[in-house]
């Protein structure tokens, strides 16, 4: 595990399953639950739509923690005064056609820490880790429309490269585009 200071938070990087201790996994689960229940877009595929419980999110956290690897998957954790303020997953596909590209998933800031730069700090650190540690050339992510997230990513240097119109059904009659974004490193 390595740590990097960025005002107002400290960002730690986990790259092995054993670094994601039981306490870290509990904090990730609690943060994810709060984010989803506050309307956040990060709902795992095997999880019900909100409201969700920690028990419903625990299997997804376990999969993420178990998949950490110095070559394929890094978890970035932002803390403020020792409390988990946000996190994201940075991963690389091992297939040779796309091994030069990485994917950013599960970007979230705990609702208690929104508006103080935690998400922006995580995205800056993800860029550095991708470029220098994983030696990636490009990053990609997908964003749900209707939440203003595409503007957040544009400010961080990302470019919209496409959309899947109406691909995400948030509720009956509320279909949203899935926005595909890319960042050259």
C-alpha angles and dihedrals in degrees: 000000000000128000130210125189119227120165121280094014146035115234120208124193121215118195105166132056093238090059089063094077123192089262092052091048091051091050092048091050093048092048093047091049092051092047095049093045090050090058100271117161098229105101115152118234095247095045127094120246115267140330092059134177129223088247090059092052098041095086091054091050090049091052092050093047092045091051096056114125134159089236101038115020138028128179117209116203122192117202131186115198089344096307122116105254100171147330146194140192121236115192143170126212111229095216107115093229092063104020090111090062130070134201127223114210139175097018106181142157118203110249091241091061103042120130098028099092102265094129092047091049091050091051093049091050092046089056091051095046092047094050102038107026103031095029092224123163100202140018130207136191140169124230133193112238122231098051101079091245094128089065091051090054093044089056087053091056100264123140128213108238101173150333140230100215114226092351096139121061107200093173137341106300093009108099118164133195120249105227117209115211135185137195124196111215 
